[in-house]
Amino acid sequence: MATSTDRPFLYSEAERRRRDASPWTLVQGVLAPLQFAVFLVSLALVTRTLATGEGAALANASVVAKTLTLYAIMVTGSLWEKAVFGRYLFAPAFYWEDVVSMGVLALHTAYLAALATGALGTAGLMLLALSAYASYLVNAGQFLLKLRTARLQAPAYAMEAAR
């Protein structure tokens, strides 16, 4: 795995060009805030259900919607990673984000399985959803830090290209 000293920039010049040319970059830019909006609505519904015991059906539907947006962003994110880095997952620049993403997927999928099989009651489902959401927030934070890094490195890319 590459270290920060092996890879001074998040993207090589060729990767940056592929990132900028990929239609999957725009798709990710649309899906990420959409997923966050679905998350916020669902979080409110889940916490309401935990607090009052009411609205379980709507809360469950919202978690399913959040999970479907997660699946969409994961599939398209894999296509983006392939277009930019030449592999579907675990490119060195996004290795740890992808590792945490697998945990996020596992928790959301466990929620769907528990909902479908009746393995957990309402409170158990809501707590599992909150666990999935906590892992999602960690992962979203990782990606926001990468976005920030890319933006901070943009002037350095230009200087490096001018050499």
N, C-alpha and C positions, 0 to 999 in steps of 0.2 A: 504494500500500500504506500502511496506517495505521501511524503510529509510536506509541511509547508515550505521547508527549505528546498525540496525537490521541485516544487510547483509554486513559484512565487505569485502567479496569478491564478484566479479561480478558473479562467478559461484561457486556453492558448489562443493565438490569433485566429487559427482555422476554426476552432470550436466556437469562438465568439461570432465569426461570420456565419457559421451554420446555425447557431442560436438565433441570430438576428433574421436569418432567411427562413427559418422553420415556421410553418403555420401552427405547429404545436405550441410555440411560444405564446401566441395570442390566445389559443385555447386555454392554456394554463392561466394566463392573465385574467380571463373571464371566469373560469371555474373556481379559482381560489377565493375570490371575494364572494361568489355565489355560495360556495360551501360554508364560508364563515357566516353569512347571513342565515342560512338554514340552521347552522349550529346555534346561533343566538336565539332564534325562535324556539328551537327544540329544547335548548337549555332552560328557557323560561317555562316551557310546558312540563318538562321532566321535574323541575324543582317544585312547580305548583302541585303536581301529582303527589310528590313525596310529602309536601307540607300539608295538603288538604285531603289526599286520597281521592280527589276528583279528577276527571279528565284523562283517565288512563288510556282510553282508546286513541284520543288525539295525541297524547304524548308518545304512545307506541308508533303511531303513524309518522310522527315527526322524526323519530329515531330511524325508522326505515328510510325516510326521505334523506336524512343526513348520511346514512350508510350508502345509499345509491349514489349520492354526489361524491362521496369518498371513492367508491369504486370507479366512477367516471374519471375523477382526477388521477387516480392511480394508473388506470389503463392509458390515458392520454399522456400522463407524465412518463410512463415507460417508453412510449413512442417518441416523446420529446428527447429523452435521455439517449435513445438509440440514434436519433437524427443528429444530436450534438456530439455525443461521446463514442458512438459506435457500439454501445451495449445497452440492453434494456434496463438493467438495474446494476447497482453497486459500482458505478463509475467512481474512480478515486475522489473526484471533486464533490460527490454527493453520497459517499459511502455511508456515513453515519445517519444521514437523513433517511436513506433507504432502509437501514437497519431498524430505526425507530418506526418507520412507516409499516414495516412488517408486524410490529406489535400493535400498532393502531388498527391495522386490518384484522388482526386476530381478535382483538376485543370487540370490534364492530360485528364481525362475523359470528362470534360467540353469542352476541346479543340476538342476532337473527335466528340462530339455532335454538336458543333458549325460548325465544318468542314462539317459534314454529312448533316446538315440542312440548311447550308448557312446563319446561323444567324448572322455571322460577316463577314465583308469584310477582305481583305488581311491584312491590318494594324491591325485590331482588333484581328485577329487570331494570328498574330506574337506577339502582346503585351500579349495576353493570354498565348502563349507558353513561353514567357520570364518570366511571373509570375509563371508558372508551374516550370520552370527551377530554378528560385530563391528559391522556396520552396524545390526543389530537392537538391540544394546545402546546404541548412540548414540541411536537413535530412542526407545527405551524411556526413556532418561534425559531426553530432551526432554519426553516426556509426563509423566514424574514431576515435572519442574520446573513444568510447567503446572498439574498437580494441586496442587502445593504453593502456587503463586501464587494459585489459586482459593481454597484454604483460608485463606491469609493475608489475602485480600481480603474474606472473608465478613463480618467485623465492620464493615468499611468500607461494604459494601453495606447493612447494616442501618442504619448511621448516615445514609447518603445517602438511603435510603428514608424515614427518619423526618423529614427536612427538609421 
